[in-house]
Amino acid sequence: MISNRTFTLGRVLEKEVLAVKELTKPGVQLVLALVLSVLLGLQVWKWLQHQLREWDRPSLPGPFPWPVIGNAAQLGDLPHIAFCRMARRYGNIFRLKLGSCTVVMLNGEEVIRQALIRQGADFAGRPDFTSFDVVSGGRSLAFKSKGQIWKLQRKVAHSTVRAFSTFNLNAKKIFEEQVVCEMHQLIRLFLNKSREGAFFNPQSNLIVAVANIMSAVCFGKRYSHSDAEFLALLSNNDRFGKTVGAGSLVDVMPWLQYFPNPIRTIFNDFKQINREFYDFIQEKTKEHRLTFRPQRIRDMLDALIRTIEYQRGTGLSPHYVEASVTDIFGASQDTLSTALHWLILHMIWKPELQRKIQEEVDRVVGRQRLPTFQDEPHLPYLVAFLYESMRFSSFVALTIPHSTTKDTLLHGYHIPKDTVVFVNQWSANHDPEKWPKPELFDPNRFLNEDGSVNKDLTSRVLIFSLGKRRCIGEELSKMNLFLCIALLTHQCTFRANPKEKLTLDFTYGLTLKSKPYTINVTLRDSMEHLQAAAQRMEQAEDKQ
């Protein structure tokens, strides 16, 4: 065997030697030289063509990046404000370095609309960030981008949300009853905590109330405000948002997760939060699968199970049931509770505006019934207050980071494929050219001369992003906020703590959280209508 192998190897070497001799012949060398020259010429020609195409394209301006960290140190605690400051110097499109990651920053409504709507397909990607792989079992609708699978998942999730909120009158009525029921419980808690003129922080109660509304829609179940497991699950909202917000250090400097440092600790905590939240969703899904009946759809989770697991042609595996409902429940309850916290803060900060809302609600609704979704067109000041609160707080200051899906041009600047893109919604909501005196809180800016809502202006408030990545729950969220504020102002008066200095400061994350404040709540009238409506809802649930 050894001799045969040696013989074979010898033959191979002999052939290689002959091949080398063949290549060294003058004629062959000339041919090789010509081939190499042609290939080199083609490469030079391609390079020249590329340079000629790039000749008239201005390079993206931006601040000088420092080694290793890039411009990360220049962002401070409020990156969206830092980006606005940079835009004044470099323009509404500029580049910066965060760690080793090159980021293109988009500021101002015109630039953002051009990118996300008119060139939406070019900017519809998501960057391959470390934290994004952890959310929703790595199949997150909001944080991942996987071509056709993502499109299918978004289509299924969007149609499910619409079916349980805005698609038909019956769905809106059921959703309305769930909001009424939860507001009844919330007001009872507020009044109990306000006994003898006491002041309290409403944040935890608002989080549970909003989560309960979404829990009823998603899982057909609500939880007590004292349920320890549910409270622990919801208490992670802030830590989640600080890790996946635009500019998160673990995403732009992923090597930080591999040796002991504060960022690694935060990221490990983030992974644990996501495991716990996903375990909660998986348990709900398991329970639903055991009792599922295709002919009786109880909630969004049932609808997703039927569409993904029982209907042919979706192309989605059963894992996308859990992933989709995780996104719907997780994103909506955090966004809505943050918005509601800001709305109440603005009402106690400007009590004259609260009184104006109450006067309008009393005039339109009266005291003999409760506000409904059908009242919205007749409550323009309340709607204007809602949009001014969203514009002023801009509580989703930066969208979830985007990435380019191909080489593209934006306002003359060349942006390569797979470039990370940050979208600064705060800049659009506080642009003095679009919003006169943007630092003033003035709901009247959204009203026409005849007192009606200026829908052109309300559509320009950027909170839920735009284009192909626009939040699928936008309409449901706005409905929810409108009815919550209508019910709360119809039933209650909110008062600030005179011993406390109110501040509009906030902490930065995926959503901007207002600093803690305390309130006192008093009942404006008997709660009999609210209580009766809540009882009807509870009786209907018991029958089911």
C-alpha positions as CSV (number, residue, x, y, z in Angstrom):
1,M,0.0,0.0,0.0
2,I,2.8,2.4,0.9
3,S,4.7,1.8,-2.3
4,N,1.6,2.3,-4.4
5,R,0.9,5.6,-2.7
6,T,4.5,6.7,-3.2
7,F,4.2,5.8,-6.9
8,T,1.0,7.7,-7.3
9,L,2.4,10.8,-5.5
10,G,5.4,10.6,-7.8
11,R,3.3,10.6,-10.9
12,V,1.4,13.6,-9.6
13,L,4.6,15.5,-8.9
14,E,5.9,14.6,-12.3
15,K,2.7,16.0,-13.9
16,E,3.0,19.2,-11.8
17,V,6.6,19.7,-13.0
18,L,5.6,19.2,-16.6
19,A,2.8,21.7,-16.2
20,V,5.2,24.3,-14.8
21,K,7.6,23.7,-17.7
22,E,4.7,24.2,-20.1
23,L,3.8,27.5,-18.5
24,T,7.5,28.8,-18.8
25,K,7.5,28.4,-22.6
26,P,7.7,31.9,-24.2
27,G,4.5,31.6,-26.2
28,V,2.5,30.5,-23.2
29,Q,4.0,33.3,-21.1
30,L,2.9,35.9,-23.7
31,V,-0.7,34.6,-23.7
32,L,-0.7,34.6,-19.9
33,A,0.6,38.2,-19.9
34,L,-2.1,39.3,-22.3
35,V,-4.8,37.6,-20.2
36,L,-3.6,39.2,-17.0
37,S,-3.4,42.6,-18.8
38,V,-6.9,42.3,-20.0
39,L,-8.2,41.3,-16.5
40,L,-6.2,44.2,-14.9
41,G,-7.5,46.6,-17.5
42,L,-11.1,45.5,-16.8
43,Q,-10.6,46.1,-13.1
44,V,-9.1,49.5,-13.7
45,W,-12.0,50.4,-16.1
46,K,-14.6,49.3,-13.4
47,W,-12.7,51.4,-10.8
48,L,-12.7,54.5,-13.2
49,Q,-16.4,54.1,-13.9
50,H,-17.1,53.9,-10.2
51,Q,-15.0,57.0,-9.6
52,L,-16.7,58.9,-12.4
53,R,-20.1,58.0,-11.0
54,E,-19.0,59.2,-7.5
55,W,-17.3,62.3,-8.9
56,D,-20.3,64.6,-8.5
57,R,-21.6,63.0,-5.3
58,P,-20.6,65.0,-2.2
59,S,-19.2,63.0,0.6
60,L,-21.3,62.9,3.8
61,P,-20.2,65.5,6.3
62,G,-19.9,64.6,10.0
63,P,-17.9,65.0,13.2
64,F,-14.3,63.7,13.5
65,P,-14.4,60.1,15.0
66,W,-12.0,59.2,17.8
67,P,-10.3,55.8,17.7
68,V,-12.2,52.8,19.1
69,I,-15.2,54.7,20.4
70,G,-15.8,56.9,17.3
71,N,-18.3,59.7,18.2
72,A,-20.0,57.8,21.1
73,A,-18.7,60.1,23.7
74,Q,-20.4,63.1,22.0
75,L,-23.9,61.7,22.3
76,G,-24.2,62.2,26.1
77,D,-27.4,61.1,28.0
78,L,-29.8,62.5,25.3
79,P,-28.6,61.4,21.9
80,H,-31.6,62.8,20.0
81,I,-30.7,66.3,21.3
82,A,-27.0,65.8,20.4
83,F,-28.1,64.8,16.9
84,C,-30.2,68.0,16.5
85,R,-27.1,70.0,17.6
86,M,-24.9,68.2,15.0
87,A,-27.5,68.7,12.3
88,R,-27.3,72.5,12.8
89,R,-23.6,72.2,11.8
90,Y,-23.5,69.4,9.3
91,G,-27.0,69.4,7.8
92,N,-30.0,67.1,8.1
93,I,-28.0,64.1,6.6
94,F,-24.6,63.4,8.2
95,R,-22.5,60.5,9.1
96,L,-20.8,59.6,12.4
97,K,-19.0,56.6,13.9
98,L,-20.3,54.7,16.9
99,G,-17.5,52.3,17.8
100,S,-16.6,50.6,14.6
101,C,-20.1,51.2,13.1
102,T,-20.7,53.9,10.5
103,V,-24.1,55.5,11.0
104,V,-26.0,57.8,8.7
105,M,-28.2,60.2,10.7
106,L,-31.5,61.5,9.2
107,N,-33.1,64.7,10.7
108,G,-36.0,66.8,9.7
109,E,-39.4,65.9,8.3
110,E,-38.5,66.3,4.6
111,V,-35.4,64.1,4.7
112,I,-37.2,61.4,6.8
113,R,-40.2,61.3,4.5
114,Q,-37.9,61.1,1.4
115,A,-36.1,58.1,2.9
116,L,-38.9,56.2,4.6
117,I,-41.7,56.8,2.1
118,R,-40.5,57.9,-1.4
119,Q,-37.4,55.6,-1.1
120,G,-39.0,53.3,1.5
121,A,-37.7,50.0,0.0
122,D,-34.1,51.3,0.1
123,F,-34.3,52.1,3.9
124,A,-36.6,49.2,5.1
125,G,-33.8,47.0,6.5
126,R,-32.7,46.4,10.0
127,P,-29.0,46.2,11.0
128,D,-27.6,43.0,12.2
129,F,-27.3,44.2,15.8
130,T,-26.5,41.9,18.7
131,S,-29.5,42.9,20.9
132,F,-31.9,42.4,18.0
133,D,-31.2,38.7,17.9
134,V,-32.3,38.3,21.5
135,V,-35.9,39.8,21.0
136,S,-38.9,37.4,20.4
137,G,-36.7,34.4,20.0
138,G,-34.8,36.0,17.2
139,R,-38.0,36.3,15.0
140,S,-39.1,39.7,16.0
141,L,-41.3,41.5,13.5
142,A,-40.1,44.9,14.7
143,F,-36.3,44.2,15.1
144,K,-35.5,41.7,12.3
145,S,-35.5,41.9,8.5
146,K,-35.6,38.6,6.6
147,G,-37.1,39.4,3.2
148,Q,-40.1,37.4,2.2
149,I,-40.6,35.8,5.6
150,W,-40.7,39.2,7.3
151,K,-43.2,40.4,4.7
152,L,-45.5,37.5,5.4
153,Q,-45.2,37.8,9.2
154,R,-46.0,41.6,9.0
155,K,-49.0,40.9,6.7
156,V,-50.4,38.3,9.1
157,A,-49.7,40.4,12.2
158,H,-51.2,43.6,10.7
159,S,-54.4,41.9,9.6
160,T,-54.8,40.4,13.0
161,V,-54.4,43.7,14.8
162,R,-56.9,45.4,12.5
163,A,-59.4,42.6,12.9
164,F,-59.4,43.2,16.7
165,S,-59.5,46.9,16.7
166,T,-60.3,49.0,13.6
167,F,-61.6,46.5,11.0
168,N,-65.3,46.5,11.9
169,L,-67.7,48.2,14.3
170,N,-68.2,45.0,16.4
171,A,-64.4,44.7,17.0
172,K,-64.2,48.4,17.9
173,K,-67.1,48.0,20.3
174,I,-65.5,45.0,22.1
175,F,-62.2,46.9,22.3
176,E,-64.1,49.9,23.7
177,E,-65.7,47.8,26.4
178,Q,-62.3,46.4,27.4
179,V,-60.9,50.0,27.8
180,V,-63.9,51.1,29.8
181,C,-63.6,48.1,32.1
182,E,-59.9,48.8,32.8
183,M,-60.4,52.5,33.3
184,H,-63.0,51.7,35.9
185,Q,-60.5,49.6,37.8
186,L,-57.8,52.3,37.4
187,I,-60.0,55.1,38.7
188,R,-61.0,53.1,41.7
189,L,-57.3,52.6,42.5
190,F,-56.6,56.2,42.0
191,L,-59.4,57.3,44.3
192,N,-58.3,54.9,47.0
193,K,-54.8,56.2,46.9
194,S,-56.0,59.8,47.0
195,R,-57.9,59.4,50.2
196,E,-57.6,62.4,52.6
197,G,-55.7,64.4,50.0
198,A,-52.8,62.0,49.6
199,F,-50.5,62.2,46.6
200,F,-49.1,59.1,44.8
201,N,-47.0,58.1,41.8
202,P,-49.4,56.8,39.1
203,Q,-46.7,55.1,36.9
204,S,-47.0,51.5,38.0
205,N,-50.8,51.6,37.9
206,L,-50.8,53.1,34.4
207,I,-48.4,50.4,33.2
208,V,-50.6,47.6,34.5
209,A,-53.8,49.2,33.2
210,V,-52.5,49.5,29.7
211,A,-50.9,46.1,29.8
212,N,-54.3,44.7,31.0
213,I,-56.1,46.2,28.0
214,M,-53.6,44.6,25.6
215,S,-53.6,41.4,27.6
216,A,-57.4,41.2,27.2
217,V,-57.0,41.7,23.4
218,C,-54.1,39.4,23.0
219,F,-54.8,36.6,25.6
220,G,-58.4,37.2,26.7
221,K,-57.3,37.8,30.3
222,R,-56.6,40.7,32.7
223,Y,-54.5,40.7,35.9
224,S,-54.9,42.2,39.3
225,H,-52.9,45.4,39.9
226,S,-51.3,43.5,42.9
227,D,-50.4,40.3,40.9
228,A,-46.7,40.0,41.7
229,E,-45.7,37.9,38.7
230,F,-47.4,40.3,36.2
231,L,-45.9,43.4,38.0
232,A,-42.4,41.8,37.8
233,L,-42.8,41.1,34.1
234,L,-43.9,44.7,33.4
235,S,-41.2,46.2,35.5
236,N,-38.6,45.3,32.9
237,N,-39.8,47.8,30.3
238,D,-37.2,50.5,31.2
239,R,-34.3,48.1,31.1
240,F,-35.4,46.7,27.8
241,G,-35.7,50.1,26.1
242,K,-32.2,51.2,27.3
243,T,-30.5,48.3,25.6
244,V,-32.2,48.3,22.2
245,G,-32.5,52.1,21.8
246,A,-30.5,53.8,18.9
247,G,-26.9,54.2,20.0
248,S,-26.9,51.2,22.4
249,L,-23.2,50.5,23.1
250,V,-23.5,46.7,22.9
251,D,-24.8,47.0,19.3
252,V,-22.1,49.4,18.0
253,M,-19.3,47.8,20.1
254,P,-20.3,44.2,20.3
255,W,-16.9,43.1,21.6
256,L,-17.9,44.7,25.0
257,Q,-20.0,41.6,25.8
258,Y,-17.0,39.3,25.9
259,F,-15.1,40.7,29.0
260,P,-16.2,42.0,32.4
261,N,-17.6,45.5,32.2
262,P,-20.9,47.4,33.0
263,I,-22.2,47.0,29.4
264,R,-21.7,43.2,29.5
265,T,-23.7,43.1,32.8
266,I,-26.5,45.2,31.3
267,F,-26.6,43.0,28.2
268,N,-26.7,39.7,30.2
269,D,-29.6,41.3,32.2
270,F,-31.3,42.2,28.9
271,K,-31.0,38.6,27.7
272,Q,-32.6,37.3,30.9
273,I,-35.5,39.9,30.6
274,N,-36.2,38.6,27.1
275,R,-36.1,35.0,28.2
276,E,-38.6,35.6,31.0
277,F,-40.9,37.6,28.7
278,Y,-40.8,35.0,25.9
279,D,-41.4,32.2,28.5
280,F,-44.5,34.1,29.6
281,I,-45.8,34.3,26.0
282,Q,-44.9,30.7,25.3
283,E,-46.9,29.6,28.3
284,K,-50.0,31.6,27.1
285,T,-49.6,30.1,23.7
286,K,-49.4,26.6,25.1
287,E,-52.6,27.2,27.0
288,H,-54.4,28.5,23.9
289,R,-53.3,25.6,21.8
290,L,-54.8,23.1,24.3
291,T,-58.2,24.9,24.2
292,F,-58.1,26.1,20.6
293,R,-61.2,25.8,18.4
294,P,-61.0,27.2,14.8
295,Q,-64.6,28.1,14.8
296,R,-64.4,30.2,18.0
297,I,-61.7,32.8,17.9
298,R,-61.4,34.4,21.4
299,D,-58.5,36.9,20.9
300,M,-55.4,37.8,18.9
301,L,-53.5,34.8,19.9
302,D,-56.2,32.5,18.7
303,A,-56.3,34.4,15.4
304,L,-52.6,34.0,14.9
305,I,-52.7,30.3,15.7
306,R,-55.5,29.8,13.2
307,T,-53.8,31.8,10.4
308,I,-50.3,30.4,10.9
309,E,-50.9,26.8,12.0
310,Y,-54.3,25.9,10.4
311,Q,-54.4,27.8,7.1
312,R,-52.2,26.8,4.2
313,G,-50.0,29.1,2.3
314,T,-48.7,31.5,5.0
315,G,-45.2,30.0,4.8
316,L,-44.6,30.7,8.5
317,S,-43.6,28.1,11.1
318,P,-45.6,27.8,14.4
319,H,-42.7,29.7,16.1
320,Y,-44.0,32.9,14.5
321,V,-47.1,32.7,16.6
322,E,-45.2,33.4,19.8
323,A,-42.8,35.9,18.0
324,S,-45.7,38.0,16.6
325,V,-47.8,38.2,19.8
326,T,-44.6,39.0,21.8
327,D,-44.1,42.1,19.5
328,I,-47.8,43.1,19.6
329,F,-48.2,42.8,23.3
330,G,-44.7,44.0,24.3
331,A,-44.4,47.1,22.1
332,S,-48.0,48.3,22.5
333,Q,-48.2,48.2,26.3
334,D,-44.8,50.0,26.8
335,T,-45.6,52.7,24.2
336,L,-49.1,53.3,25.5
337,S,-48.2,53.5,29.2
338,T,-45.4,55.9,28.4
339,A,-47.8,58.1,26.4
340,L,-50.5,58.1,29.1
341,H,-47.9,59.0,31.7
342,W,-46.9,62.1,29.6
343,L,-50.6,63.0,29.0
344,I,-51.4,63.1,32.7
345,L,-48.2,65.1,33.4
346,H,-49.2,67.6,30.8
347,M,-52.7,67.9,32.3
348,I,-51.4,68.7,35.8
349,W,-48.6,71.0,34.4
350,K,-51.3,73.0,32.5
351,P,-54.4,72.6,34.6
352,E,-56.2,75.3,32.5
353,L,-56.0,72.9,29.5
354,Q,-57.4,70.1,31.6
355,R,-60.4,72.2,32.5
356,K,-60.8,73.1,28.8
357,I,-60.9,69.4,27.9
358,Q,-63.4,68.7,30.6
359,E,-65.7,71.5,29.4
360,E,-65.6,70.1,25.9
361,V,-66.3,66.5,27.1
362,D,-69.2,67.7,29.2
363,R,-70.7,69.8,26.4
364,V,-70.5,66.9,23.8
365,V,-71.0,63.8,26.0
366,G,-72.9,65.1,29.0
367,R,-73.1,63.4,32.4
368,Q,-75.7,60.8,31.5
369,R,-73.4,58.5,29.4
370,L,-69.7,57.7,28.9
371,P,-67.5,58.9,26.0
372,T,-67.1,56.5,23.1
373,F,-65.0,56.2,19.9
374,Q,-67.9,57.8,18.0
375,D,-67.4,61.0,20.0
376,E,-63.9,61.6,18.6
377,P,-64.9,63.9,15.6
378,H,-66.9,66.0,18.1
379,L,-64.0,66.5,20.6
380,P,-61.4,68.4,18.6
381,Y,-59.7,70.1,21.5
382,L,-59.1,66.7,23.3
383,V,-57.7,65.3,20.0
384,A,-55.5,68.4,19.6
385,F,-54.3,68.0,23.2
386,L,-53.4,64.4,22.5
387,Y,-51.4,65.2,19.4
388,E,-49.6,68.2,21.0
389,S,-48.6,65.9,23.9
390,M,-47.2,63.4,21.5
391,R,-45.4,66.1,19.5
392,F,-44.1,67.9,22.5
393,S,-42.8,64.9,24.4
394,S,-41.8,63.0,21.2
395,F,-41.5,60.0,23.5
396,V,-40.3,57.8,20.6
397,A,-37.5,60.2,19.8
398,L,-35.5,57.9,17.6
399,T,-37.0,55.0,15.7
400,I,-35.6,51.5,15.9
401,P,-32.5,51.7,13.8
402,H,-32.9,51.1,10.0
403,S,-30.4,49.8,7.4
404,T,-30.2,50.3,3.7
405,T,-31.1,47.3,1.5
406,K,-29.0,48.4,-1.4
407,D,-26.7,51.2,-2.6
408,T,-28.8,54.3,-2.8
409,L,-28.7,58.1,-3.2
410,L,-30.5,60.4,-0.7
411,H,-30.5,64.2,-1.5
412,G,-27.3,63.7,-3.6
413,Y,-25.4,61.7,-1.0
414,H,-24.4,58.1,-1.8
415,I,-25.2,55.6,1.0
416,P,-23.9,52.1,0.5
417,K,-25.9,48.9,1.1
418,D,-26.1,47.6,4.7
419,T,-25.4,51.1,6.2
420,V,-27.0,51.6,9.6
421,V,-29.5,54.5,9.6
422,F,-30.8,56.4,12.6
423,V,-34.1,58.4,12.2
424,N,-34.5,61.3,14.6
425,Q,-38.3,61.8,14.9
426,W,-37.6,64.4,17.7
427,S,-36.0,66.7,15.1
428,A,-39.1,66.6,12.9
429,N,-41.5,67.3,15.8
430,H,-39.5,70.3,17.0
431,D,-38.5,71.9,13.7
432,P,-39.2,75.6,14.1
433,E,-39.9,75.9,10.3
434,K,-42.7,73.4,10.6
435,W,-43.9,74.2,14.1
436,P,-43.9,77.9,15.1
437,K,-42.4,78.1,18.6
438,P,-42.0,74.4,19.1
439,E,-40.9,74.8,22.7
440,L,-44.4,76.0,23.6
441,F,-47.1,73.5,24.5
442,D,-50.1,74.7,22.5
443,P,-52.9,72.3,21.4
444,N,-54.4,75.2,19.4
445,R,-51.8,74.7,16.7
446,F,-53.7,71.6,15.6
447,L,-57.0,73.4,15.2
448,N,-58.4,75.2,12.1
449,E,-60.1,78.5,12.3
450,D,-63.5,76.8,12.6
451,G,-62.3,74.8,15.6
452,S,-62.0,71.5,13.7
453,V,-58.8,69.3,13.8
454,N,-56.2,70.1,11.1
455,K,-55.6,66.5,9.9
456,D,-52.7,67.6,7.7
457,L,-50.8,68.7,10.8
458,T,-51.7,65.7,12.9
459,S,-50.3,63.4,10.2
460,R,-47.0,65.2,10.5
461,V,-46.4,64.2,14.1
462,L,-43.9,61.4,14.0
463,I,-44.2,58.9,16.8
464,F,-45.0,55.6,15.0
465,S,-42.4,55.9,12.2
466,L,-43.3,55.9,8.5
467,G,-43.3,53.7,5.4
468,K,-42.6,50.0,5.3
469,R,-41.5,49.9,9.0
470,R,-44.5,52.0,10.3
471,C,-45.9,50.6,13.5
472,I,-48.8,48.1,12.7
473,G,-50.5,49.1,16.0
474,E,-50.6,52.9,15.3
475,E,-54.4,53.1,14.8
476,L,-55.1,50.9,17.8
477,S,-52.8,52.9,20.0
478,K,-54.4,56.2,19.0
479,M,-57.9,54.8,19.6
480,N,-56.7,53.6,23.0
481,L,-55.2,56.9,24.1
482,F,-58.2,58.9,22.9
483,L,-60.7,56.8,24.9
484,C,-58.5,56.6,28.0
485,I,-58.1,60.4,28.2
486,A,-61.8,61.0,27.4
487,L,-62.9,58.6,30.2
488,L,-60.3,59.9,32.7
489,T,-61.2,63.6,32.2
490,H,-64.9,62.8,32.0
491,Q,-64.8,61.1,35.4
492,C,-61.8,62.7,37.3
493,T,-59.8,65.8,38.0
494,F,-56.0,65.4,38.4
495,R,-54.0,67.7,40.6
496,A,-50.3,68.2,41.0
497,N,-48.5,68.0,44.3
498,P,-47.9,71.6,45.4
499,K,-44.9,70.5,47.5
500,E,-43.2,69.0,44.4
501,K,-41.5,70.9,41.6
502,L,-42.9,69.6,38.3
503,T,-40.3,68.8,35.7
504,L,-40.5,67.8,32.1
505,D,-37.1,66.1,32.2
506,F,-36.9,62.5,31.1
507,T,-34.7,59.5,30.8
508,Y,-33.5,58.2,27.4
509,G,-34.3,54.8,25.9
510,L,-36.3,53.2,23.2
511,T,-39.1,55.5,24.6
512,L,-38.5,58.7,26.6
513,K,-39.8,58.2,30.2
514,S,-40.9,61.2,32.1
515,K,-39.3,61.7,35.6
516,P,-41.5,60.5,38.5
517,Y,-44.3,62.8,39.7
518,T,-47.2,62.5,42.2
519,I,-50.8,63.3,41.8
520,N,-54.1,63.5,43.6
521,V,-57.3,62.4,41.9
522,T,-60.8,63.5,42.7
523,L,-64.1,62.2,41.3
524,R,-66.1,64.8,39.3
525,D,-69.4,63.0,39.6
526,S,-70.9,59.6,40.5
527,M,-69.2,56.7,38.8
528,E,-72.5,54.9,38.3
529,H,-72.3,54.9,34.4
530,L,-68.7,53.7,34.4
531,Q,-69.4,51.1,37.0
532,A,-72.4,49.8,35.2
533,A,-70.5,49.5,31.9
534,A,-67.7,47.6,33.6
535,Q,-70.1,45.2,35.2
536,R,-71.7,44.5,31.9
537,M,-68.3,43.7,30.4
538,E,-67.4,41.4,33.4
539,Q,-70.8,39.6,33.1
540,A,-70.2,39.0,29.4
541,E,-66.7,37.6,30.1
542,D,-68.2,35.3,32.8
543,K,-70.7,33.9,30.3
544,Q,-67.9,33.1,27.8
